[in-house]
Amino acid sequence: METKMPTRKLGNSSLEVSAIGLGCMGMSYAYGKTPDKKEMISLLHAAVERGVTFFDTAEMYGPFTNEELLGEALAPYRDRVVIASKFGIKIQDGKQVQDSSREHIRKSIEGSLKRLNTDFIDLYYQHRVDPTVPIEDVAGSVEDLITEGKVKHFGLSEAGVKTIRRAHAILPVTAVQSEYSLWWRRPEEELLPTLEELGIGFVPFSPLGKGFLTGSFNKDSRFGSSDFRSIVPRFTAEALEANQVLVDLVKKAAAQKNATPAQIALAWLLAQKPWIVPIPGTTKLYRLEENIGAAKVTLTNRELSDINASLDQIKIVGDRYPEELEKRTGL
């Protein structure tokens, strides 16, 4: 049985997607043991059947295996799903390095199209800003791909507002992807006002704080070396303990709404702007259904102002990235 989910348009573009998308990175990469591929294919099918039309991947997730997974799983539904992927990072000497040269973008699109089993990518993001390649050149390269029908829409991930303005002046940017959640609100300072002014959609990743806002972790939680959270300052025992006050706030709001903490965190994001589409990731069906259920949770203005007033009293402990990774953002 198929169900409908409310849809949203990303900014002023024609790109319409389910109000809640699905971040697919964790299905192949970054959060410990890699899940079983067959199980992930059935989870992707379940997402489509429940009304999700927006799927987020990248060349670097795996690397490469996440796009292959989506290519196989979404082939039967290709005409009714929106696939977002990313270019601009490559592996060199075992490390991720930025490369948004024209040659590398060309190589990336051909590889991604093949792995995704498709003739075009709906939304193609620059994964991280490459300080060695002017963003105007990057926009020009993507414009060529749009002309050729290989890409439908241009996006930027973790870019700063100056870069966004420069890119948008060359080729309309449909969406910007960055972290945004109840425990990472920096986009409210400059990014959201700029996107509103330019008519660009916003796609928050880690909308549940890499799982923290679901209430699943405490000071005794430990993360294995293959789990990205093991190197994130916000996931040290001290930070987890200090930040529980935020989880308590979300749990309290959830109890009042007969919802779950995850649903409150996502409903809060949806309430910020009509052109915001969060992409929570999961590898579990019950979490997928819980996240989708957030589209039915409406927070009143009073409830929002109560949550925001409480948020303003909370000082979040710990950085969201190790210093080396933070340097790559907001350029």
N, C-alpha and C positions, 0 to 999 in steps of 0.2 A: 504494500500500500504506500502510495506516495503522498507526502504532505507538503504544503506550501509554507514558506517562511516569508515574512515581510522582506521587501527588497529596498535597496538604497542606491542612489546614483553617486558615483565618486566625483564630487565637485560639479563643475559645469559640463563635464564630458557626457557622452552617450553611454558610458559603461555602467550598466546596472547589475548589481550583484546581491546575493542574499545578505541580510543585515548582519549576519555573523558568518565569517568564512572559516576555513580550516587551515591552520599552519601545519605543514606536513613534515618539517625538519626532523622532529623526534621519532618519526617512523623509520628512519634510517641512520640516525646520527645524533651525537651530542649528549644524550641522557642515559648513559650506561649501556647495558646489553642491548644489542640491536634486536628489535622485535621480529617475530616470524613473518615472512613476506606474505604468505597466504592469509594470515590473520589481518594484516594491514590492507590487503586488497579487499577483503570482505568489509573492513571498517570504512574504506573509501566508498564502497558501494552503498553501505548503510547511510553514509553522509548524504549522498546524492538522493537516496530514497526519502530522506527526512528533510529535503529542501535546501541543502547547502549547494550553492552553485559557484563558490569562489574558493579556489585551492591555491595555496602558496608553496612554492618550492624554489630551488636555486641549483645552479650548476655545482656549487661547492658543497651541497648537502650530501655527504657520503664520503668523498666527492662522487658525483655522477649517479649514484645508485638511487637517490630519491626521485630524480627525474624519470629514471627507468621504471620505478615502481608506479608513479602516476601515469606514465605512458601506457603501461599495461592495464592498470585498473580503470582508467577513465576512457579508454578507447570506445567502449560501447555507448558512452554518454557525451562524446566530444561536442556534439552540436548544441548541448544545453548547459555546458559548464564553462566557467572562465578560469583559465590557467595563468597564473603569474609566475614568472621565473626571473632569474637575476644573472647578470654578467659583471665582469670587472675584477674578479679575484682569481688567481691561479696558484697552483702549488709549485714552488721553486725551492729546491734543496730541502724538501720536507716542511717548508713553511708557507703560509698563505701570504701572498703579496698582491698588491693592487696592480691591475693592468687594464686600462680602458683605451688602449691604442686601437686605431681603426682595424688593424690586422687581427688583434685578439678578439674584438667584438665580433668580427666576421666569423672567426673560428668558433667562438662560443655559440652563436646563433645556430650554425649548422649542426653542431654537436647536440644542442638542446632540442632542436626540432626532431632530430633522429631519435633521441632517447625518449622524448615525450610523444613520439608516434603521431606527429601532427604536422600540418603545413604552415601553421602560424601560432604565435604566442600572443595571448590577449593583452597582457600587461608585462612589459619588459623593463625591469628596474636595473639601474646601476647599483650594484650591491654596496659598494663604498666609494666615496669620491676619491679619484686618483689625482693627487696633487701635481703629478707630472704632465697631465693632459688637460688642456683647457676644457671646461665643461661645454663650451660652445662647439668644440670638435666632437665631443661625445654625442651631443644632441644632433649634430649633423650626421653622424654615423647611424644613429637610430632612425633619423628621418629617412635615410636611404632604405633602411629595412622596412619602414612603413610603406614607402613608395613601391617596394617590391612585393608587398603583401605578406611579408614574413612576421611582421609585428603589427598589432593594432593600436596599442597605447604605450606611452613612455612614462616611466616612473623613476623615482630616486629613493634610495634607502639611506637613512641616517645622514642626510645632507643638511648643511646649515642654510639659513635663509638667504644669504647673499648668493650662494651657488644656485639655489632654487630659482631665484629671480633671473639670474643670468641664463639658466637653461630654458626657463619658461619663455624668455624673450625670443629664443631661436625656434623652439618646438614646444607646443603646449604640453605641460606636465599634467598627466591625468591624476596621479596619486603619489603621495610621499609616504613611505613606511618608516616608522621609528618606534622605539619603545614608549609606551604611555600606559599608565595604570594608576590605581590609587596610591601606589608607593613610588611612582616615578612620574612627577607632574611637570617636569621642566618644559615640555612642549607648550604649556599654557603661556609661558613668558613671551616668546617671539614667534614660535612656529605656527601655532594655531591662528593667530591674527593674520599672519602672512598668507597662509593657505586660504583663509576666508576671503581676503582681499583679492587674491588671484583666481579664486574659483577652482581650487585643487582639492581632491579628496584626501582623506587621511586614513591610513591603515595601521592601527597600533598592533605591534607584536608584543609578546609577553604580557598580554592584558591581565593575566592572573599572576604576574610577578614570578614567572617560571615555577608556578605551582604554589608559591608561598601564600597567596591570598585565599586558597581553598581551605586553609587551616590544617594542611597535611603535615606540617613540619614543626618541630620545637627545638630547644637548645641541644637535645640529645640526638638530633638527626645527623646522619653522616652520609657523605656522597663519595662513591668510588672514583678512582682516577680517570675512568672513561666518561664520567659525568661532568659536563661543563661547570655545573654549580660548585664543584670542588675547588675551583680557582676564583670564584666570585666573592668579593669581600662581604657582600650582603648575606652570604650563606655561612659565615663563620658562626660558631656556637654563640659567641657574645652578641653578634648582630641579630641572630634569630631570636635570642631571648629578649633583647631590647625592643625589637620590632613587633613582638607579640601583641602589643597594645593596639596596633593597627588591625590585626586579625580579630581581636576582641571587638573592635568597633564594627567590623564587617559582619561578624557573627550576630551581634546585637541587632543590626539592621535587618539581617536575614530572618531572624526569629520573628521580628515584627511584621515582615511581609510574607511569611510562610514560604520562603525561598531558601536557597543554599547560599553560602558565602560567595561561591564562584558566580552565581547568577546575579548577586548584588554588584559584584565588581564589574561584570560585563554590562549590566543595565546602567550603571553609573556612567560608563564610557559612552554607551548609545545615547544617553540623555544629554551629553555635552554639545553635540552638533549633529544635524541630520545627515552630514556627509562623512561621518566616521564609521568605519567598518572594522571591528576588531577581528583578529585571526587567532583565537586560542588554539593551541596544539594539544593533541591527546593521542594515546594509543589504545584507549579503552572505550568500549561502546557506552557504558553507563555515564562516563564523563562527557562523551560526545552529546548524548541526549540531554544531560544536565546543562551543558553550555548552550545548546540550541534553545533550551527552555527559557534562557535569559531574554530572548526576543519578545517573550510574552509578559515580562516583568516591567511594569512602568512605575518609575519613581516620581512622586509628586514634587512640585517645587519646594514644598515644605520639607519633605524627606531629603531632597538633595541639599538644601541649605543646612539642615541639621548635620548631615554627613560631612559637608565641607567645613562647617564650623568646628567639628571635632577633629577633622584632618589637620586643620590649621594649628591645632594645639600639639600635634604629634611631631616629634623630631625623628626623622628616619636615620638609622645608624648604618654606616657601611656604604661604599661606592657600588654602583651597579655593574661595573666592569673592572678588571685589573687595569692598571695604568696603561699598559701597552695597547690594549684593545680600545680603551677610551680615546686614545690619540687619533684613532681612525675615524672618529665620528664628528659630526657637526662642522665639517670643513666648508 
